[in-house]
Amino acid sequence: MAHPRVEAVAGEARAAIGGAASSSELESLRVKYLGRSGALTQILKSLGTLPAEERPLVGAAANEAKRELESLLDARLAEALEAERRRQRERARPDLTLPGRRPPRGSLHPLTRVRDEIVSVFMGLGFSVAEGPQIETDFYNFEALNIPRDHPARDMQDTLYLGAPIVGGTWGAHRGTLPEAQVRAATLLRTHTSAMQIRYMKTFPPPVRIIVPGRVYRRDNLDLSHTPMFQQFEGLVVGRGITLADLKGTFEAMLRELFGDVKVRLRPSFFPYTEPSAEVDITCQSCRGSGCGTCKHTGWLEILGSGMVHPAVFEAVGYDPEEVTGFAFGLGMERVAMLKYGVDDIRLFYENDLRFLEQFPL
């Protein structure tokens, strides 16, 4: 049976519960009406102050109202929590109408770009790509390329030997004291990709038309223009009637593809494995040939070394120098990249600094 005092509190609680919009509000109402200091709890605590005949009526009405409000609060709380979870899911759901976010894009390393470009140019000229081991023997790296035993390049202060066949000193200091087989078998980190010339010619008969990209190693100090490890392109053409004019024509086609409208010139030089030998220069990319500090006011920049294959090299691989001729060349990939992109410090290519690498987007 309802009691006016209890019904007044219960009616107020029902209206407040019905209008609550969140689980936190409902929890506050539970405390307000049913907590230790709640309105209904206070009515129950005051039963002892009521007349004896009124106590059962008020107690029964208060307990019934308490059960009703607890049931109502539980039902409304379940609804509120479900609504809040639904709203949370809606907020977490991606808006498929928003424009997509592009992930950061990487780009090719400038040396990779140069390598791919050079390979593309030479493949267009009919060359194929060959690769060889980075660990070589003295025979392939020096001996078969007609490099004398006392040549400075074979000294231990210039070449990185692996398990050197001599203890200290240089080849020059020990020439003639070691068995030839021991010298030829000495292992080292290749100093040029020219070693692949020998490997290829000992495997395949002429005609030959290859380029050999790859890493090479020398005992150089790291500075603006030198590094102990760098990348090189070796080229080799062998066949009947190959002349110096073929060499120059190939370079002109290749260098103009890489650098645009540049002039090309050949200067006499010396390499043990070519005769005659020539350094190849192109128009300075900074001043376009007018003369500047970059080219030491000559208007020209050295780009690669080349020459006609020495007959001794042909004899070392079993080719007949009376039947075939050929030309070979080598160029540093970093050198090409520095000229092409205007980079003045070779170390930048290997420091992995994103501020530098991001200047070469796709």
Buried (B, 14 or more C-beta within 10 A) or exposed (E): EBBEBBEEBBEEBBEBBEEBEEBEBBBBBBEBBBBEEBBBBEBBEEEEEBEEEEBEBBBBBBEBBBEEBEEBBEEBBEEBEEEEEEEEEEEEEEEEEEEEEEEEEEEBBBBBBBBEBBBEBBEEBEBEEBEBEBEBBBBBBBBBBBBBBBBEBBBBEBBBBEEBBBEEEBBEEBEEEBEEEEBBEBBBBBBBBBBBBBBBBEEEEBEBBBBBBBEBBBBEEEEEEEBEBBBBBBBBBBBEEBEBEBBBEBBBBBBBBBBEEBBBEBEEBEBBBBBBBBBBBBBBBBBEBEBBEBBEEBBBBBBBBBBBBBBBBBEBBEBEBEEBBBBBBBBBBBBBBBBBBEBEEBBBBBEEEEEBBEEBEE
